[in-house]
Amino acid sequence: MNIIICEDNEIIAKRIADTINELNSKNKYNFEIDLIKDSDEGILEYIRNNNDKEYIYILDIGLKSGRNGIDLAKEIRKYDDKGEIIFITGYSYMMGELFKNRVRAIDFIDKGSIDVYDRLKETLKNVHYRNNIDNSEQNIILTNGFKEYVFNFCDIINIETVGKGKKVTVYTKDGVYQFSKSLKEIEEYLDERFFRSHRACILNKDYVKSINTKLCDLYVLMENGQKSLLSRNKVSELKRELQLDK
């Protein structure tokens, strides 16, 4: 996939480029950097003239001149509806603006965090797998310390938050794993076979055995015998998804 970087800090732009090149050299990925710009100048024209490519856009919000990163993303969507947008910015308080403007960014990375470039690597890896592996073989990569775990979607039974939601437990056919992630972060990379049954649970519809709709004891029974959390306002939607309302 081709990458366009729009970042007005030359040092950070270089670190982003070095991160991408490191991924390519160590993991044999095929990311190619097409443009590195410090403003929006020339970006839209370039996209219009090269609309046969698949793009990942890595954008800052505050730029040297012209549009800010969010306005640029809105314009990009007029020409590229399928491109992947990643924000790396110091304007973390503007995250809500992304949802308000519906630019469908897949990640919002705070420049102030200590794991900026590790987070970028993880996001790019997930984009790679999502775009290059057949749906039946689709994977998600999650990290725990220095270890990386690759989970095939068809092996994941459900994912639940732990405690106050700063950690998740991933239940698979082969075992149980825990990561310092939020459900929201993981949900962005999952496909249509997964369903958010509760604010603290995402389940794989392929493993649903039955639904207990007794209001005082709502849950989804999975094929491995596990009871997945189920919200009252999600019962009808899940039934429709499973075609149980016919």
Number of C-alpha atoms within 10 A of each C-alpha: 17 15 22 20 24 26 27 20 14 12 10 14 20 14 12 21 17 13 15 21 18 14 18 14 10 8 10 10 16 14 17 16 16 12 14 19 19 18 22 22 13 10 17 17 11 13 16 12 9 11 11 8 13 14 22 21 19 25 28 27 21 20 18 13 11 12 16 16 22 22 15 20 27 16 14 19 16 9 14 18 10 11 19 20 21 22 28 24 22 15 16 15 9 13 15 9 11 17 11 8 12 12 20 18 18 14 18 22 21 18 17 12 10 9 12 15 19 12 17 21 17 17 19 20 19 20 17 17 17 18 13 12 11 10 14 9 14 19 24 20 16 21 16 12 8 5 7 11 12 12 16 15 19 17 17 21 24 25 25 22 21 18 9 9 15 12 16 22 19 18 19 18 12 9 9 11 14 17 16 15 18 18 21 13 12 15 14 12 16 18 13 8 13 19 19 21 23 18 14 21 20 25 24 22 20 15 20 20 13 13 18 14 15 9 9 8 9 17 22 24 18 20 14 13 11 15 17 22 20 25 17 14 10 13 19 13 14 19 13 11 14 13 9 12 10 6
